[in-house]
Amino acid sequence: MSLVVPTMAEMMAKGEAPEYLFWVGCSGSFDDRAKKITKALVKILNETKVSFAVLGTEESCTGDPAKRAGNEFTFQMQAMMNIQVLDGYEVKKIVTACPHCFNTLKNEYPELGGNYDVIHHTQLIQELINQGKLTLKGGGTFKGKKITFHDPCYLGRANDVYEAPRALIEKLDAELVEMKRCKTNGLCCGAGGAQMFKEAEKGNKEINVERTEEALETSANIIATGCPFCNTMMTDGVKNFEKEDSVEVLDVAELIANAAEL
């Protein structure tokens, strides 16, 4: 199936306005692994006829890493540029697969005049399933598998979104197994706060190794994530334990796209 990804500029030229702007984010645009998450979400949006568009080359980083690293000036410059573009296209609703973009657009842009209805891709997919627009094939790919969900910090603790990703996993004919630290008590993967882009500091263990240990203790076949940063960190953790052959790290959108056989 060929993917259809219109840009806001193309839609505007036709005099059309999509229901959602899909904010792809740096990771989903440039990281080869995260591009697969982007494609999975686009497949779902195409299949369910959701009207959406991307900014394409007009999209810039939300400024989250700069802000978390303490550079408020760079953050505000990035944000103001993005708000100008979004408002130019009269964007009302935004969906994104990155909790960092989600949190920044939803909670920090309003202070600078950017007010949008922002949802995480797991919330939108849950809505599509609830509305009967997306059906999963029963007894599919994940039947009998154990899946554990790693809560992204900016989705869970920062925005109280715990239900949507789990509800989706429970629809997969799989067994959802929880790590000992989960939901409000979840442990960071180690990439947040711009840590993704710097070398680790001295210590006796990497955070992602500790988190992966907890995931492996559940005997899960699949570690599900809802964030491209978490995906990278958990994948590296699985490699650290040389478990790549027995444990997969997949985004919730990929699980759903696979189960719906898109």
N, C-alpha and C positions, 0 to 999 in steps of 0.2 A: 504494500500500500504506500503510495507516495504521500509525503507529508505536505500539507498546505499551511503555510505560515505567512499570512499577509502582514504588511507593515502598516503602521498608523498613517504614514504618508500616502500609501497606495489607497487605503480605504477613504481617506479624506478627499483624495483626487476624484474618487467616484461619488463623493457626496454621502458616503456611508459612515456610520459610527458603530464600532463594535461594542458588545455589552461589557467585555473585559479587556483590559490591557494585561497581557502576560508579561510580567517583569522577569526577564530571564536571569539577570544577575551575572557577575563576572565569572563565577565558577561554572554555571550552566552554559555560558557562552564560549569559554576558552579551555576549560579543563576537559580532556578527552573522556574521562570517566563520567563526569557530571553531564556531559552532552547527552549521554544515554538516558539520563533522568529527564532532561528537557524533551528528548524525542518521545519518551514514554508518555509524558503529559500531553504533548501535542497530538499523539495518536488518540488518546482518550478524548481530547477536546474535538478533534476532527470527527471521531466516531459518534459522538453525542450531539454533533451539530451546534456546539457552543460557539457563539460569535465572538471571536477574539482577534487581537492583533498584537504585534510586538513593535518596539521602537526601532529595532535594528541598530544601525550605526548611531542613532540619536540617543541610545541608552548609555548612561555613564554609571560608574559605581555610585551607590547610594551615599557613600561616605562613612559607612559603619566602621570599617577598620581604622580609618583616620581618627574618628571620634573616640573609639575604645582605646586607641594608643595615646590619646591625650591631645590630639591636634584638632582642636575645636574650629580653628580658622579654616583649615582645609575642608573639614566636614561641612561647614556652613556654605562655603563656595560651591562644593559639589551639590549640596541640597538645593541651593537657590537656582543653579543651572537646570537641575532636573525638574524642579517645580515649574519653572518657566516653560519647559518643553511639555510637561504633562498638562498644564493649564492651557497651553496653546492648542492642544488637541481636545480640550474639554473632557479629560479623562475623569470618570466617576468611580469605576470599580477596577481594582487591581488584584490579580492572582499571581502568586509567586511560589516557587518550590524551595526558596531559601529563607529560613527563619530569621536570618540577620537582616535581609532586605525587608522582610515582612514586618519585623519589629520597628525598624527605622522608619519605613514609610508610614506605618500605622500610628506609631506613638511619638515620633520625633519631628516629622515633617509638619504636623499641624502648628507647632510653635513658630514655624517660619512661613506660615500661610498656605501650606499644602494639605488640603483636607480631602481624603479619599476613603472609600470603603475598601479596606484591604483584607483579603483572606488568603490563608495558606492552601496549597494545592490539595492537601488531605481533606480539608473542609469542603472544598468544591467537589472533589470526587465523591465524598460521602453524600452531598446533596444530590448529585447526579444519580447515584444508586438509589437513594430514597425516593426520587421522583420517577424511578423506573426507566430512566434514559440509558442506563448502562447495566447490562446483566452479565453476571459471572457464570461461567460454565461450572456446574456442580461436579464434584469428584475430579477436579482438574489437576493441574500441575502440582499443587501443594497439598494434596490429600495425604493425611498421615504425617506430614512434616511438623516439626516443632519450630516455632518462630518466636524470637524475643524482640521486643521493641526498645530501642535506645532513645530516650526522650532528649531532643535537642533543647539546650537551655533556653533559647529565645522563643521556642514554641511552647514549652512546658512551663517552667517556673516563671518566665517573664510575661507570658500571655495566657496562662491557664488552659492551653489546648492539649488535653490529654486523651479525650474521648475519640475524636475523629480518626486518628491513625489506628487506634486499637479496634474500633468498630469495623474498619476496613479489613484488618488482618483476620478478625473473627468471621468475616464472610468468605474466607478462602478455603474452608474445609480443613483448616490447619489448627494445630493446638497453640494458643498463645501462652507462652511461659514468661513470667516476669523475673527480672533480675532482682537481687536483694535490695539494691538501691534503684528505685524507679519512681515515676510520677513526681510528686513534690519533693521527694528525697533523692531524685536522680543525680547521677554524677556526670560532670562535664566530660566531653571526649578529649579535651585538652587544646582545642583549636580556637575557642572563642576569645574575645578581647584582643583580636589581631595577633594572637599567639600562632595562628596558622602560618604567618609569614616571617617568623623569626626562629632562630635556633633555640632549643630547650635550655633552661637554666640548670645549674648544678643540682643534683638530687640523686636519690638512689633508685628511682623508677619513673618511667614516663607515665603520664596520666592515661594515655590511650592504651597502654599495656595493662594497667590496673583495670580499666573499664572492660577491655576485651576479656580479661580473666573472668570477670563477673558474668559476662555473656556466655563464655564457654562452660562455666559451672552449671548453666541451665540445661546443658546438652542440646541446645538448639541447633538445627541444621542451617537456619538462616537468621542473620542479624538484620533486622529491618531498621531503617533510619528514615528521617524526614528532612534531612539537611545534607547538602553536598559536602560541607566541611566534616561533619560527623562520619559520612561515608568514607572519606579519605582516611580519617584517623582510625576507624574501626578496621578498615581493610589493611592498613599498615600493622595494626595490632594482630590481626589474624595471620599475616605473613610472619610476624615475629615468633608466633607459636608454631609456624609451619603447618597450619591447618587449612591452607587454601583449597585442598582437595575435598575436604569434608564440610567446611563451613563457608556459606556465601554471604556477602554483604550486599543487600539490595534496598533501594528506595521503595517506599510504599507505592509510589506511582508505577514502578517497574513490576511489582508484585501484581497490581491490579491489571495492568496492560497484558501481562502474561496470562493471568487467569481468565481474562475476557477474550484471550486469543486474538488480540489486535495486531 
